[in-house]
Amino acid sequence: MKQGCVTLVGAGPGDPELLTLKALKAIEQADVLLIDDLVNPEILAYKAASARVIRVGKRGACPSTPQDFIERLMIAEARAGRNVVRLKGGDPYLFGRGGEERAHLRAHGITVGVVPGISSGLAAPASLGVPLTHRHWSQGAVFVTGHGKDAASEPNWAALAQCKLTLVIYMGVARCDAIQASLLAGGAAASTPVAVVQSASRVGQRQLLTTLGELPAALRRSGLCSPSIIVIGDVVRCADDWRELSDLAQAPAAGGA
């Protein structure tokens, strides 16, 4: 029997129109699709009618399919001669465990392809008019997780506070208070602009513009939750609604001089 293959496909942030052409072709040609929770179900409209869909949810603080089970399943389906697509939200190589899966599959003799996808860390700020780099405000951007696998993998927030680059934080909502405190302790200004975007590019997208000093309280008032991207840096001043927010902050209080 001819051995199949596995393709790790980035499904993008949610909007089906943000799929790449290569991702679309891979989905159309798949015999089996293993999909994560963050993949928009609308994307499955592009699969073949005969294709089998296996949901292998992985969400923080929620019941998740064990990683070793997912890897065993991909190997079994490929060895059965099937064209397997592992469909991941965003990009497989950006907090998507794509590197681990590719190495594991190759170690077992499975042919693996990778199709990059648009990450929510790109789509979220873009939806607000925010560039991640700007020649006046930021010469680079850092993509970082707010939720390391253990204490040893915790980001060096003090160093990040000093780097003067745009911070794009994934999985940071639950640890917002600790992240804010660490950045302020590291020297970041409380007035640093911040954007939080939930469900970037989807119909239900919600967002918040605030400052680092106000972030935890503003986030609690907003009701925003995961999955959200937190963007910290002066580039957030480019947001379409930032001027309105600044004007409100500078307006005199009622009855003031």
C-alpha positions as CSV (number, residue, x, y, z in Angstrom):
1,M,0.0,0.0,0.0
2,K,1.2,3.5,-0.9
3,Q,2.1,5.5,2.2
4,G,0.2,8.8,2.7
5,C,1.5,12.0,4.0
6,V,0.8,14.7,6.5
7,T,0.5,18.4,5.9
8,L,0.5,20.9,8.7
9,V,-1.7,23.7,7.5
10,G,-2.2,27.1,9.0
11,A,-5.9,28.0,8.9
12,G,-5.3,31.6,9.7
13,P,-7.0,33.7,12.4
14,G,-10.6,32.8,11.5
15,D,-11.8,34.7,8.5
16,P,-12.0,32.1,5.7
17,E,-10.9,34.8,3.2
18,L,-7.6,34.9,4.9
19,L,-6.7,31.4,3.9
20,T,-3.8,31.1,1.5
21,L,-4.3,29.5,-1.8
22,K,-2.0,26.7,-0.8
23,A,-3.9,26.1,2.4
24,L,-7.2,26.0,0.4
25,K,-5.8,23.4,-2.0
26,A,-4.5,21.2,0.8
27,I,-7.9,21.3,2.5
28,E,-9.7,20.4,-0.8
29,Q,-7.3,17.4,-1.4
30,A,-7.4,16.0,2.2
31,D,-8.7,12.5,3.0
32,V,-8.6,13.2,6.7
33,L,-8.6,16.5,8.5
34,L,-7.5,16.8,12.2
35,I,-8.7,20.2,13.3
36,D,-8.0,22.3,16.4
37,D,-10.7,24.2,18.4
38,L,-9.5,27.6,17.1
39,V,-10.2,26.7,13.5
40,N,-13.3,28.4,12.1
41,P,-15.8,25.7,11.2
42,E,-16.8,27.7,8.1
43,I,-13.4,26.6,6.6
44,L,-14.6,23.0,6.5
45,A,-16.9,24.0,3.6
46,Y,-13.9,23.7,1.3
47,K,-13.2,20.1,2.2
48,A,-14.1,17.2,-0.1
49,A,-17.5,15.6,0.7
50,S,-15.7,12.3,1.3
51,A,-13.1,13.7,3.7
52,R,-13.3,12.7,7.3
53,V,-13.0,15.3,10.0
54,I,-11.5,14.5,13.4
55,R,-11.7,17.2,16.1
56,V,-8.6,17.3,18.3
57,G,-9.3,20.2,20.5
58,K,-6.4,21.9,22.3
59,R,-7.3,24.9,24.5
60,G,-5.7,26.2,27.6
61,A,-7.6,25.4,30.8
62,C,-10.1,23.3,28.9
63,P,-10.3,19.5,28.2
64,S,-7.8,18.8,25.4
65,T,-6.8,15.9,23.2
66,P,-3.4,14.6,24.4
67,Q,-0.6,15.5,22.0
68,D,0.8,12.0,21.9
69,F,-2.7,10.7,20.8
70,I,-2.8,13.3,17.9
71,E,0.7,12.3,16.8
72,R,-0.2,8.5,16.8
73,L,-3.3,9.2,14.9
74,M,-1.5,11.2,12.2
75,I,1.0,8.4,11.8
76,A,-1.7,5.7,11.6
77,E,-3.7,7.6,9.0
78,A,-0.6,8.3,6.8
79,R,0.5,4.7,7.0
80,A,-2.9,3.7,5.9
81,G,-2.2,5.6,2.7
82,R,-4.3,8.7,3.4
83,N,-3.6,12.4,2.7
84,V,-3.8,13.9,6.2
85,V,-4.2,17.6,6.9
86,R,-3.5,18.8,10.4
87,L,-5.4,22.1,10.4
88,K,-4.3,24.6,13.0
89,G,-5.5,28.1,13.9
90,G,-3.1,30.8,12.8
91,D,0.3,29.5,11.7
92,P,1.6,26.0,12.6
93,Y,5.1,27.3,13.6
94,L,3.9,30.2,15.8
95,F,2.8,28.7,19.1
96,G,1.2,25.9,17.2
97,R,3.5,23.0,18.1
98,G,4.2,22.5,14.4
99,G,7.9,22.1,15.0
100,E,7.3,19.3,17.5
101,E,4.9,17.5,15.3
102,R,7.0,17.7,12.2
103,A,10.0,16.3,14.0
104,H,8.0,13.5,15.5
105,L,6.4,12.5,12.2
106,R,9.7,12.6,10.3
107,A,11.3,10.4,13.0
108,H,8.7,7.8,12.1
109,G,9.3,8.0,8.4
110,I,6.3,10.1,7.5
111,T,6.5,12.7,4.7
112,V,5.5,16.1,6.1
113,G,4.7,19.3,4.4
114,V,4.0,22.7,6.1
115,V,1.7,25.4,4.8
116,P,2.2,28.8,6.7
117,G,-0.9,30.7,7.8
118,I,-1.7,34.2,8.9
119,S,-1.2,34.4,12.6
120,S,-3.7,36.2,14.9
121,G,-0.7,38.2,16.1
122,L,-0.6,39.8,12.7
123,A,-4.4,39.9,12.0
124,A,-5.4,41.4,15.4
125,P,-3.4,44.7,15.2
126,A,-4.0,45.0,11.5
127,S,-7.7,45.0,12.1
128,L,-7.3,48.1,14.2
129,G,-5.0,49.9,11.8
130,V,-2.0,49.1,14.0
131,P,1.3,48.3,12.3
132,L,3.7,46.1,14.3
133,T,6.7,48.2,13.1
134,H,6.9,51.9,12.4
135,R,10.0,53.8,11.7
136,H,9.1,56.5,14.3
137,W,8.0,54.2,17.1
138,S,9.3,50.6,16.7
139,Q,12.0,49.0,14.8
140,G,10.8,45.4,15.4
141,A,8.3,43.2,17.1
142,V,8.5,40.3,19.6
143,F,6.0,37.5,19.6
144,V,5.8,36.0,23.0
145,T,3.6,33.6,25.0
146,G,2.1,34.9,28.2
147,H,1.7,31.3,29.4
148,G,4.9,29.3,29.5
149,K,4.8,25.5,30.0
150,D,6.6,26.0,33.4
151,A,8.4,28.6,35.5
152,A,11.7,28.0,33.7
153,S,10.1,29.0,30.4
154,E,8.6,32.3,31.7
155,P,9.6,35.2,29.4
156,N,12.1,37.7,30.8
157,W,9.6,40.5,31.0
158,A,12.2,43.0,32.4
159,A,14.3,42.5,29.3
160,L,11.3,42.9,27.1
161,A,10.3,46.1,28.9
162,Q,13.7,47.6,28.0
163,C,13.8,46.4,24.3
164,K,11.5,49.2,23.1
165,L,10.0,46.8,20.5
166,T,6.3,46.1,20.0
167,L,5.2,43.2,22.2
168,V,2.6,40.8,20.7
169,I,1.5,38.5,23.5
170,Y,-0.4,35.3,23.0
171,M,-2.3,33.5,25.7
172,G,-1.8,36.4,28.1
173,V,-5.3,37.3,29.3
174,A,-5.3,35.0,32.3
175,R,-1.9,36.3,33.4
176,C,-2.5,39.9,32.6
177,D,-1.9,41.2,36.1
178,A,1.4,39.5,36.5
179,I,2.6,40.5,33.0
180,Q,1.7,44.1,33.7
181,A,3.5,44.2,37.0
182,S,6.6,42.6,35.6
183,L,6.8,45.0,32.6
184,L,6.3,48.0,34.9
185,A,8.9,46.7,37.3
186,G,11.2,46.3,34.3
187,G,10.9,50.0,33.4
188,A,8.0,50.1,31.0
189,A,6.0,53.3,31.2
190,A,2.5,53.1,32.6
191,S,1.3,55.3,29.7
192,T,2.5,52.8,27.1
193,P,-0.5,52.2,24.7
194,V,-2.1,48.7,24.7
195,A,-4.6,47.0,22.4
196,V,-6.4,43.7,23.2
197,V,-8.2,41.9,20.4
198,Q,-10.5,38.9,20.9
199,S,-11.4,36.6,18.1
200,A,-9.4,38.6,15.5
201,S,-10.9,38.7,12.0
202,R,-14.1,36.9,13.0
203,V,-17.6,38.3,12.9
204,G,-17.6,38.4,16.7
205,Q,-14.3,40.3,17.1
206,R,-14.1,42.6,20.1
207,Q,-11.3,44.9,21.0
208,L,-10.0,47.2,23.8
209,L,-7.6,50.2,23.7
210,T,-6.0,51.2,26.9
211,T,-2.6,51.8,28.6
212,L,-0.3,49.5,30.4
213,G,-1.1,51.1,33.7
214,E,-4.8,50.6,33.2
215,L,-4.6,47.2,31.5
216,P,-5.9,44.7,34.1
217,A,-8.8,46.9,35.3
218,A,-9.8,47.8,31.7
219,L,-9.6,44.2,30.6
220,R,-11.9,43.1,33.5
221,R,-14.4,45.9,32.7
222,S,-14.4,45.0,29.0
223,G,-15.2,41.3,29.6
224,L,-12.8,40.3,26.9
225,C,-11.4,36.7,27.3
226,S,-9.4,34.1,25.4
227,P,-8.6,33.8,22.6
228,S,-7.1,37.3,22.6
229,I,-4.0,39.0,21.5
230,I,-2.4,41.7,23.6
231,V,-0.3,44.3,21.7
232,I,1.9,46.6,23.8
233,G,3.8,49.5,22.3
234,D,3.7,53.0,20.9
235,V,2.6,51.6,17.5
236,V,-0.9,51.2,19.1
237,R,-1.2,55.0,18.7
238,C,-1.9,54.3,15.0
239,A,-5.2,52.6,15.9
240,D,-8.1,54.1,14.2
241,D,-9.8,54.9,17.6
242,W,-6.7,55.9,19.6
243,R,-7.1,59.7,18.9
244,E,-10.6,59.6,20.2
245,L,-9.4,57.8,23.3
246,S,-6.6,60.3,23.9
247,D,-9.0,63.2,23.5
248,L,-11.3,61.8,26.1
249,A,-8.4,61.2,28.5
250,Q,-7.2,64.8,28.1
251,A,-10.7,66.5,28.3
252,P,-11.3,68.5,31.5
253,A,-13.7,67.0,34.1
254,A,-17.2,68.3,34.2
255,G,-17.2,71.6,36.1
256,G,-13.4,72.0,35.7
257,A,-11.7,75.1,34.6
